[in-house]
Amino acid sequence: MLKKVPNGEIRVLSATGVLGSGFLESSFENGLKRDPHFIASDAGSTDPGPAPLGSGKPSFPARAIKRDLRLMLLGAQRAGIPLIVGSCGTAGGEPHLQFVYEILKEIAAEEGLSFPAALIHAEQDKAYLKAKLRAGKIRPLSPAPEFDENTIERSERIVGMMGAEPILAAIEGGAQVVLAGRSSDTAIFAGLPTRLGFPEGLSWHAAKILECGAAAATFRKNPDCIMASISHDSFVIEPLDPELRCTPQSIAAHSLYENADPYLITESSGTIDLHGAEYEAVDDRSVRVRGSAFRHADGYTVKLEGAELVGYQSLVLGSVRDPFIIRQIDDWLRRLDEKVRGRIKELYGNTVSDNAITLNVHVYGKNGTMGELEPIKDATPHEICLLFLVTAPTQEIASAIASVTRHQALHLPIPEWSGLITGIACPFSPAYLDRGPVYRFNVNHVVEVDDPLEMFGIEHVQVN
């Protein structure tokens, strides 16, 4: 379904930085008027933390995803070009992929559309990963937690981050719409240009800018569309809202975004090398980039991401304005922890181990955001907000300990006061809120593969 691409350039329309975050319909229409060869959008990230991967639930609501996907699908069908969505449902596991697929089918039914599509599965079989581990084909990234077969077994799910090859295979197999599980953000955009013979360095660098939508503009009112025109000696980036501007500085700065190295960006098949990249203004809104290169890796690797259940959590939110408590808050919290630990022992005896329950307190107004990294050490606020987080093996225990924590904090004495005091104000009744299951990332590794497609099953379907 790919339009015939002239030797001159390939035009790529990025609808938004993440599916479900929105974009202006007017910007999207401006992009369609420029005759793009395909439309794509990233739909996921590890930015929301481990909960989407562990729970199987997306970060954005179905209504938000459906609104964006409908506009993208109708635009792609009208223009007769492919639509690619990567990292479906935030984490790109099997439930996330199926979630977006159901939305796609709803839209097709409502709009009377029929088209071939492909689902690319990224959730990994645990037996396959154990075999790779035994063969010495899995190695850690930095930082990485301990990793063994027990880690694999404990994981709620583990996904592989696909490169461009599975997406290309899906399109070459006839798919007009590709819904991919967890994928490299840049691979969504770079695959087709490189397959059609455009320079790899320029294609991958343009993809790095495209994957965040209009975030590379100097001023972004809201998430929005952006477009790249890739030729054989350069690419041009242009925002599609007339009020937005890209400058050489904004594009160069976005090239550094989320990268440990300002010049080298690692992908499954190699490394984007920006040492020779040059940025120049085409006009007051668009930028031309030249000189980007791509270095092929000696071997192909796929990044693994996994999440496991930590326990169940309840929280208590309260504020303190008493200057006596605030001045000694660290000691007050230490004594509170001792009191709570004592009550846990009274309530549960030896049936619950001491290290099975954690009580973390974030003190907002005093290092709440940065913790030990906070450079301002001597400020004394007039009030503080305390966020108590209790994590336990069951929700019942977490709720009980949160309730105990609230009561102990409410009346914990200090030397300056005699008699019963009330030192903390809570805005809710009941004071504790149950968060349910909580997760942590437990895999940050890469696996060596013989074939870029071996970890990613491609399922071709007809959507009616």
C-alpha positions as CSV (number, residue, x, y, z in Angstrom):
1,M,0.0,0.0,0.0
2,L,3.0,2.3,0.1
3,K,2.8,5.1,-2.4
4,K,5.4,5.2,-5.1
5,V,8.3,7.1,-3.6
6,P,10.2,9.3,-6.1
7,N,14.0,9.3,-5.9
8,G,13.8,12.8,-4.4
9,E,12.3,12.4,-0.9
10,I,10.0,10.4,1.4
11,R,7.7,12.4,3.6
12,V,6.7,11.1,7.0
13,L,3.8,12.4,9.2
14,S,4.1,11.9,13.0
15,A,0.7,12.5,14.4
16,T,1.7,13.0,18.1
17,G,4.4,12.0,20.6
18,V,2.3,9.3,22.1
19,L,-1.1,7.9,21.0
20,G,-3.8,9.2,23.4
21,S,-2.1,12.5,24.2
22,G,-3.9,14.3,21.5
23,F,-3.1,16.6,18.5
24,L,-4.8,19.4,16.7
25,E,-7.0,18.2,13.8
26,S,-6.0,21.3,11.8
27,S,-2.3,20.3,12.2
28,F,-3.0,16.8,11.1
29,E,-4.9,18.1,8.0
30,N,-2.0,20.3,7.2
31,G,0.2,17.2,7.3
32,L,-2.1,15.3,4.9
33,K,-2.0,18.2,2.5
34,R,1.8,17.7,2.2
35,D,1.2,14.2,0.7
36,P,2.9,12.0,3.2
37,H,4.0,8.5,2.3
38,F,3.0,7.0,5.7
39,I,1.7,8.1,9.1
40,A,3.0,6.8,12.4
41,S,2.8,7.3,16.1
42,D,4.5,5.9,19.1
43,A,2.1,4.8,21.8
44,G,4.2,3.7,24.7
45,S,7.2,4.3,27.0
46,T,8.6,3.3,30.3
47,D,8.1,6.9,31.5
48,P,4.9,6.0,33.4
49,G,6.9,3.4,35.4
50,P,6.4,-0.3,35.8
51,A,2.6,-0.3,36.5
52,P,1.4,-0.5,32.9
53,L,3.8,-3.4,32.1
54,G,3.0,-5.3,35.3
55,S,-0.7,-4.7,35.3
56,G,-1.4,-5.1,31.6
57,K,-3.2,-1.8,31.6
58,P,-2.5,1.3,29.5
59,S,-1.7,4.8,30.8
60,F,-4.2,6.6,28.6
61,P,-8.0,5.9,28.7
62,A,-9.6,4.1,25.8
63,R,-11.6,7.3,24.8
64,A,-8.4,9.3,24.3
65,I,-6.7,6.5,22.3
66,K,-9.8,6.0,20.2
67,R,-10.0,9.7,19.3
68,D,-6.4,9.9,18.1
69,L,-6.5,6.5,16.3
70,R,-9.7,7.3,14.5
71,L,-8.3,10.5,13.0
72,M,-5.1,8.8,12.1
73,L,-6.9,5.8,10.5
74,L,-9.3,7.9,8.5
75,G,-6.5,10.1,7.3
76,A,-4.3,7.1,6.3
77,Q,-7.2,5.4,4.5
78,R,-8.2,8.6,2.7
79,A,-4.6,9.1,1.5
80,G,-4.0,5.4,0.7
81,I,-0.9,5.1,2.8
82,P,0.2,2.9,5.7
83,L,-0.4,3.6,9.3
84,I,2.0,2.4,12.0
85,V,1.5,2.4,15.7
86,G,4.3,1.2,18.0
87,S,4.4,0.2,21.6
88,C,0.6,-0.2,21.7
89,G,-1.1,0.3,25.0
90,T,1.9,2.0,26.7
91,A,4.0,-1.2,27.6
92,G,3.5,-3.2,24.4
93,G,2.7,-6.5,26.0
94,E,0.0,-8.9,24.9
95,P,-3.0,-7.3,26.8
96,H,-1.9,-3.8,25.7
97,L,-1.7,-4.9,22.0
98,Q,-5.1,-6.5,22.2
99,F,-6.6,-3.4,23.9
100,V,-5.6,-1.2,21.0
101,Y,-6.7,-3.9,18.5
102,E,-10.2,-3.9,20.0
103,I,-10.3,-0.1,19.6
104,L,-9.2,-0.4,16.0
105,K,-11.9,-2.9,15.2
106,E,-14.5,-0.6,16.9
107,I,-13.5,2.3,14.7
108,A,-13.5,0.2,11.6
109,A,-17.0,-1.0,12.3
110,E,-18.3,2.5,13.1
111,E,-16.8,4.0,10.0
112,G,-17.6,1.1,7.6
113,L,-13.9,0.4,6.9
114,S,-12.2,-2.8,5.7
115,F,-8.5,-3.2,5.5
116,P,-5.6,-5.7,6.1
117,A,-3.7,-5.2,9.3
118,A,-0.9,-6.8,11.2
119,L,-0.4,-7.3,14.9
120,I,3.2,-7.7,16.0
121,H,3.5,-9.6,19.3
122,A,6.3,-8.4,21.6
123,E,5.6,-10.3,24.9
124,Q,8.2,-13.0,25.4
125,D,7.8,-16.7,26.1
126,K,9.5,-17.4,29.4
127,A,10.9,-20.8,28.2
128,Y,12.5,-19.0,25.3
129,L,14.2,-16.5,27.6
130,K,15.4,-19.2,30.0
131,A,17.0,-21.0,27.1
132,K,18.7,-17.8,25.9
133,L,19.9,-17.2,29.5
134,R,21.4,-20.7,29.7
135,A,23.1,-20.1,26.4
136,G,24.8,-16.9,27.7
137,K,22.8,-14.7,25.2
138,I,21.4,-12.3,27.8
139,R,23.5,-9.6,29.3
140,P,22.7,-6.6,31.6
141,L,22.4,-3.0,30.7
142,S,23.5,-0.4,33.3
143,P,21.9,-0.2,35.8
144,A,20.4,-3.7,35.9
145,P,18.9,-5.7,38.8
146,E,20.0,-9.3,39.4
147,F,18.7,-11.6,36.7
148,D,18.2,-15.3,36.7
149,E,15.6,-17.9,35.8
150,N,13.7,-17.0,39.0
151,T,13.5,-13.4,37.8
152,I,12.0,-14.6,34.6
153,E,9.5,-16.7,36.4
154,R,8.5,-14.0,38.9
155,S,7.9,-11.5,36.1
156,E,4.3,-10.6,35.3
157,R,5.5,-10.2,31.8
158,I,8.6,-9.4,29.8
159,V,8.6,-7.7,26.5
160,G,11.2,-7.3,23.8
161,M,11.7,-3.9,22.1
162,M,11.6,-4.6,18.4
163,G,13.6,-2.8,15.8
164,A,12.5,-1.8,12.3
165,E,12.6,-5.3,10.8
166,P,9.3,-6.8,12.1
167,I,7.4,-3.6,11.1
168,L,8.9,-3.8,7.6
169,A,8.0,-7.4,7.3
170,A,4.4,-6.7,8.3
171,I,4.0,-4.0,5.7
172,E,5.7,-6.1,3.0
173,G,3.2,-8.8,3.9
174,G,0.4,-6.6,2.9
175,A,-0.7,-4.8,6.0
176,Q,-2.2,-1.3,5.6
177,V,-2.3,-0.8,9.4
178,V,0.4,-2.1,11.7
179,L,-0.2,-2.4,15.4
180,A,3.1,-3.3,17.1
181,G,3.8,-4.4,20.6
182,R,6.8,-2.9,22.4
183,S,9.1,-1.2,19.8
184,S,11.9,1.2,19.5
185,D,10.3,4.6,19.1
186,T,12.6,5.5,16.3
187,A,12.2,2.1,14.5
188,I,8.6,3.0,13.8
189,F,9.7,5.9,11.6
190,A,13.1,4.8,10.3
191,G,12.3,1.4,8.7
192,L,10.5,2.4,5.5
193,P,12.9,5.2,4.5
194,T,15.9,2.9,5.0
195,R,14.3,0.0,3.1
196,L,13.6,2.4,0.2
197,G,17.2,3.4,0.0
198,F,17.4,6.6,1.9
199,P,20.5,7.1,4.0
200,E,20.4,5.3,7.2
201,G,22.0,8.0,9.3
202,L,19.5,10.7,8.1
203,S,16.5,8.3,8.3
204,W,17.3,7.3,11.9
205,H,18.1,10.8,13.0
206,A,14.8,12.1,11.5
207,A,13.0,9.3,13.3
208,K,14.6,10.4,16.6
209,I,13.0,13.8,16.1
210,L,9.7,12.5,14.8
211,E,8.9,10.1,17.6
212,C,8.1,12.8,20.0
213,G,5.8,14.7,17.7
214,A,6.0,18.5,18.1
215,A,8.1,18.3,21.2
216,A,11.1,19.5,19.1
217,A,9.5,22.9,18.5
218,T,10.7,25.9,20.5
219,F,7.2,26.4,22.0
220,R,4.7,23.7,22.3
221,K,1.1,24.6,23.2
222,N,0.0,21.0,23.4
223,P,1.0,17.6,21.9
224,D,0.9,17.9,18.2
225,C,2.0,16.7,14.7
226,I,5.3,17.2,13.0
227,M,6.6,16.2,9.6
228,A,9.9,15.2,8.1
229,S,11.0,15.2,4.4
230,I,13.9,12.9,4.0
231,S,16.1,13.1,0.9
232,H,19.4,11.6,-0.1
233,D,21.6,14.4,1.4
234,S,19.5,15.8,4.2
235,F,16.1,15.9,6.0
236,V,13.8,18.8,6.8
237,I,11.7,19.0,10.0
238,E,8.6,21.2,10.1
239,P,5.9,21.6,12.7
240,L,2.4,21.5,11.3
241,D,0.7,24.1,13.6
242,P,1.5,27.5,11.9
243,E,2.1,29.0,15.4
244,L,5.0,26.6,16.1
245,R,8.6,27.0,15.1
246,C,11.6,24.7,14.9
247,T,15.1,26.2,15.0
248,P,18.5,24.7,14.6
249,Q,18.9,24.9,18.4
250,S,15.6,23.2,19.2
251,I,16.3,20.3,16.8
252,A,19.9,19.8,17.9
253,A,18.7,19.9,21.6
254,H,16.0,17.4,20.9
255,S,18.6,15.1,19.3
256,L,20.0,14.9,22.9
257,Y,16.7,14.1,24.5
258,E,16.7,11.0,26.7
259,N,20.2,10.1,25.7
260,A,23.2,9.4,27.9
261,D,25.6,10.3,25.1
262,P,25.0,13.6,23.1
263,Y,26.2,12.1,19.9
264,L,25.5,8.3,20.0
265,I,22.1,6.7,20.1
266,T,22.0,2.9,20.3
267,E,19.4,0.9,18.4
268,S,19.0,-2.9,17.9
269,S,20.9,-2.9,14.6
270,G,23.5,-0.2,15.3
271,T,24.2,3.3,16.5
272,I,23.1,6.7,15.2
273,D,26.2,8.8,15.1
274,L,25.6,12.6,15.3
275,H,29.2,13.8,15.4
276,G,28.9,15.1,11.9
277,A,25.4,16.4,12.0
278,E,24.8,20.0,10.9
279,Y,21.6,22.0,11.5
280,E,20.5,25.0,9.5
281,A,17.3,27.0,9.3
282,V,15.4,26.7,6.0
283,D,13.0,29.5,7.1
284,D,11.7,30.7,10.4
285,R,9.8,27.5,11.1
286,S,11.7,24.6,9.6
287,V,15.2,23.1,9.9
288,R,17.5,21.1,7.5
289,V,19.8,18.5,9.0
290,R,22.8,17.0,7.2
291,G,25.7,14.8,8.0
292,S,24.0,12.2,10.4
293,A,25.6,8.7,10.2
294,F,24.7,5.2,11.2
295,R,27.2,2.6,12.4
296,H,26.0,-1.1,12.1
297,A,26.5,-3.2,15.2
298,D,28.5,-6.4,15.1
299,G,25.5,-8.4,16.4
300,Y,21.8,-7.7,16.6
301,T,20.4,-7.3,20.1
302,V,16.9,-6.7,21.5
303,K,16.3,-4.8,24.7
304,L,14.2,-6.6,27.4
305,E,11.8,-4.9,29.8
306,G,10.1,-6.8,32.7
307,A,8.0,-6.0,35.7
308,E,7.1,-8.0,38.8
309,L,4.6,-7.6,41.6
310,V,6.1,-6.0,44.7
311,G,3.0,-6.2,46.9
312,Y,-0.1,-4.2,47.7
313,Q,-0.1,-0.6,48.8
314,S,-2.1,1.9,50.8
315,L,-1.3,5.5,51.4
316,V,-2.0,8.2,53.9
317,L,-1.8,11.9,53.0
318,G,-1.4,14.5,55.8
319,S,0.0,17.9,56.5
320,V,1.9,19.3,59.5
321,R,2.1,23.0,60.5
322,D,3.4,22.7,64.0
323,P,6.9,24.3,64.0
324,F,8.1,22.1,66.9
325,I,7.4,18.9,64.9
326,I,8.8,20.4,61.7
327,R,12.1,21.3,63.3
328,Q,12.6,17.7,64.5
329,I,10.8,16.0,61.6
330,D,13.6,13.4,60.9
331,D,13.6,12.2,64.5
332,W,9.8,12.3,64.7
333,L,9.6,10.0,61.6
334,R,12.2,7.7,63.1
335,R,10.1,7.4,66.3
336,L,7.0,6.9,64.2
337,D,8.6,4.0,62.4
338,E,9.5,2.4,65.7
339,K,5.9,2.8,66.9
340,V,4.4,1.4,63.8
341,R,6.8,-1.6,63.8
342,G,5.8,-2.3,67.4
343,R,2.1,-2.3,66.4
344,I,2.8,-4.6,63.5
345,K,4.4,-7.1,65.9
346,E,1.5,-6.8,68.3
347,L,-1.1,-7.4,65.5
348,Y,0.7,-10.1,63.4
349,G,3.3,-11.6,65.7
350,N,5.5,-13.9,63.6
351,T,2.9,-14.5,60.9
352,V,4.3,-11.6,58.9
353,S,8.0,-11.0,58.7
354,D,9.3,-7.6,59.5
355,N,10.9,-7.0,56.1
356,A,7.6,-8.0,54.3
357,I,6.1,-4.6,55.2
358,T,7.7,-1.3,54.2
359,L,6.8,2.1,55.3
360,N,8.1,5.0,53.2
361,V,7.4,8.6,54.0
362,H,7.9,11.4,51.5
363,V,8.2,14.8,53.1
364,Y,7.1,17.5,50.6
365,G,8.4,20.8,51.7
366,K,11.6,19.2,52.9
367,N,13.4,17.1,50.2
368,G,10.2,15.5,49.0
369,T,11.1,15.7,45.4
370,M,14.8,15.0,45.3
371,G,15.4,13.2,48.6
372,E,19.1,13.0,49.5
373,L,20.0,14.8,46.3
374,E,18.3,18.0,47.4
375,P,21.0,20.7,47.5
376,I,19.1,23.1,49.8
377,K,19.7,21.6,53.3
378,D,18.9,24.4,55.8
379,A,15.5,25.7,54.7
380,T,12.8,25.5,57.4
381,P,9.3,25.4,55.9
382,H,6.3,26.7,57.7
383,E,4.3,23.6,56.7
384,I,5.0,20.2,55.2
385,C,3.0,17.5,53.5
386,L,3.6,13.9,54.5
387,L,2.9,11.0,52.1
388,F,3.0,7.7,53.9
389,L,3.3,4.6,51.7
390,V,2.7,1.2,53.2
391,T,3.6,-1.8,51.0
392,A,2.6,-5.3,52.2
393,P,2.0,-8.8,50.9
394,T,-1.8,-8.3,50.8
395,Q,-4.1,-5.4,50.4
396,E,-5.8,-6.2,53.7
397,I,-2.5,-5.9,55.6
398,A,-1.5,-2.8,53.8
399,S,-4.8,-1.1,54.6
400,A,-4.5,-2.2,58.3
401,I,-1.0,-0.8,58.6
402,A,-1.9,2.4,56.9
403,S,-4.7,2.9,59.4
404,V,-2.3,2.2,62.2
405,T,0.2,4.6,60.8
406,R,-2.3,7.4,60.5
407,H,-3.3,7.0,64.2
408,Q,0.2,6.8,65.4
409,A,1.2,9.9,63.5
410,L,-1.8,11.7,64.6
411,H,-0.9,11.6,68.3
412,L,2.9,11.0,68.3
413,P,4.2,13.1,71.2
414,I,7.2,15.4,71.1
415,P,9.2,16.6,74.2
416,E,7.9,20.2,73.9
417,W,4.3,19.2,74.5
418,S,2.6,17.5,77.4
419,G,-0.6,15.6,77.2
420,L,-2.4,14.4,74.1
421,I,-1.7,16.3,70.9
422,T,-2.9,16.1,67.4
423,G,0.0,16.9,65.1
424,I,-1.2,15.9,61.6
425,A,-4.2,17.0,59.4
426,C,-5.6,14.5,56.9
427,P,-7.8,15.7,54.1
428,F,-9.7,12.4,53.6
429,S,-12.0,10.2,55.5
430,P,-11.1,7.4,55.8
431,A,-7.6,8.8,55.9
432,Y,-6.0,5.9,54.0
433,L,-6.4,5.2,50.3
434,D,-5.8,1.7,48.8
435,R,-3.6,1.7,45.7
436,G,-3.9,-2.0,45.0
437,P,-1.1,-4.0,43.4
438,V,2.2,-2.2,42.8
439,Y,5.1,-3.3,40.6
440,R,8.8,-2.7,40.0
441,F,11.0,-3.1,36.9
442,N,13.1,-6.2,37.3
443,V,14.6,-6.6,33.8
444,N,16.9,-4.1,32.0
445,H,18.9,-6.4,29.7
446,V,19.5,-7.2,26.1
447,V,19.3,-10.6,24.3
448,E,21.4,-11.6,21.3
449,V,19.4,-13.0,18.5
450,D,20.2,-14.7,15.3
451,D,17.2,-13.2,13.4
452,P,15.6,-9.8,14.1
453,L,12.2,-11.4,13.6
454,E,12.6,-14.4,15.9
455,M,11.2,-12.8,19.0
456,F,8.2,-11.1,17.3
457,G,5.3,-13.1,15.9
458,I,3.5,-11.3,13.1
459,E,-0.3,-12.0,12.8
460,H,-2.0,-10.8,9.7
461,V,-5.7,-10.0,10.1
462,Q,-8.5,-8.6,8.0
463,V,-10.3,-5.8,9.9
464,N,-13.9,-5.2,8.9
